[in-house]
Amino acid sequence: MSKEILDLAKHDIEEAAKSLKTARELIDRLKKAGESTAELESNYAKAQSRLRRFEVAFRD
């Protein structure tokens, strides 16, 4: 793969990681407020798993 594609992938992975961190914080806030978070937790876990696969695929 070209360096340009790898750099774009790395950037996208970093942005996805930031989004997941924000999602985790929001889920934790909802949970503390007594809201049901089961579906959000499930979606978060799936997204985190996908991100890990991309990280492995695009490691330097």
N, C-alpha and C positions, 0 to 999 in steps of 0.2 A: 504494500500500500504506500501511497505517496505520503510524504511528510505533512503536506497540507491536510489531507484527509485525517491523518492521525491527530493533528493539532485540533481540528474541528471536533473530532470525537472526544478528545480529552476535555475540551471546553464544555461540550454538551454533558459529559459525565459529571464535571464539577458543578454545573448548574443544576443538574438533577439531584445531586447530593445536597445542595443548599435547599432545594425545594422539599426534599424528604425531611431534612432537619426541621424546617418550618412546619411541615405536616405533623411531625412527631410532637412538637411543642403545642400545636393546636389540639391534637388528640388528648394530650395530657391535661390541658386546661378543661376540655369538655368532660373528661373523666372526673376531675376534681369537682366540677360543678354538678356531678351526678347524672350526666347524660350517658346514654347508651353509645358505646363506641365500637361494638363488635364488628360491624361492617367496615368501618373506617380502619380498624386494626387489621382486618383481613386484606383490604386493599393496600394498606401501607406495607404489609409483609410481602405481598406480591410485587409491588414496585421496588422494594428493597432487593428482592431476589433478582429481578431483572437488571437492576443497576449493577449488582455484583457480577452478573454474567458479562455485561458490557465492559466492566472494569478489567476482568480477566482477559477478554478478547482483545482489548486495546492497550494492554500493558506495554510500556516501553521496553 
